[in-house]
Amino acid sequence: MSHVRVAPEFHLILEPMSGILAKEREDILEYSLDGLSTYVDELDKIADDMMNSLGPDKALLSSFPGREKAAVTAGVWTNIFYGFIGGLILMFMVTLMMKLGGVLHG
């Protein structure tokens, strides 16, 4: 809440964000929140980073440059691995059923 003293001898101040010109009074307590804006900006960056962590194609705050698609690549390779293992188990079960079916009927 910064303000500009327009006419100190008449006690006039201007609040530049809203453009309000007012008389300065002694009975009003004034506290500047400018020091807190850096903390709010830091919390805003952290909140944006938390929202970016929900999508695999967004860059994270503490990641190295060029690592935006790392989660997508890791997900593809993980799915390939689990698909291969699932396929092997399915092939083993089908082969086992064919062997057992041939032994029982044969």
N, C-alpha and C positions, 0 to 999 in steps of 0.2 A: 504494500500500500504506500507507494511513493507519491509525493505531491510536489508541486512547484509553488514557491511563494511568489505570487504575482506582484503584490504591493505590500511589502512588509509594514509600511507605516499605517496602512488601513487594515492590516491583518486579513488579507485576502489570499486564499490558496486555490490552486487549480489541480484537480485530479485528472491526469492526462489520459487514463484509460477510458473514462466515461465522459470527459469534457465538462465536468461539473465545476463551476466556480462558486466557492462558498466562503463564509466568514470563519476565521479561525477562532475557536473558543477555548477558554481555560478549563471548562468543566467536562470536556470530552477527553477520554483517555485514548491515546493512539499507540498502536503497536504495529511494527512493520513485520510482515510475513515473508519478506524477500529472502531471508536466510533459509527458510524452510523449502523454498522452491527447488533448491538443488536436491534435497532429499526426496521430494515428490517426483522430480524428474528421474531419479535413480530407481524409485519404486515403479514408475511407469515403464522403464526399460525392462525391469524384472518381470512385470506382468505381461508385457509383450512377448518376452522370451518364453514364459510359461504357455502362452497361447500358441506360439510357434512350435513348441515341442509336441503339440497334438498332431501336427501335419508332418509327414516325412520329407517334404520338399522345401521346407523353410530352413533358413540359416539360424543356428542357435547363437546366443550371445557369447558364450565362451569357447566356441569351436574355431578351428583354424580356417583360414580362407580357402575356398575351393572345396569344402567338405559339405556342400549343401545337399548333394544327392547320396551321401553315404548311407543313410538309413534305407533308401530305396534299393540300393545295390545289396546291402546286407539282407534285406527282406527277400529279394529275388534268389540269392544264393541259399538262404535258409529254406525257402520253399522248394528249390531244386533238390536239396539234400533230403528233406523229409519226403518228398515225392518219390525219390529213388528208393529210400528205405521202405516206404509203404508199398511200392511196386515189387520189391524183392520179397516182402512178406506175403503179398497176394500171390505171386508166382509160386512160392514155396507151398502155400496152402492148396492152390490148384493142382500142382504136381503131386502133392501128398494125397489129395482126393482121387486123382486119376490112378495112382498106384494102388491105393486101398480099394477103390472100386473095381480095378482089374483083378485083384487078388480075391476079393469076395465073390465075384461073378465067374471067375475063370477057372 
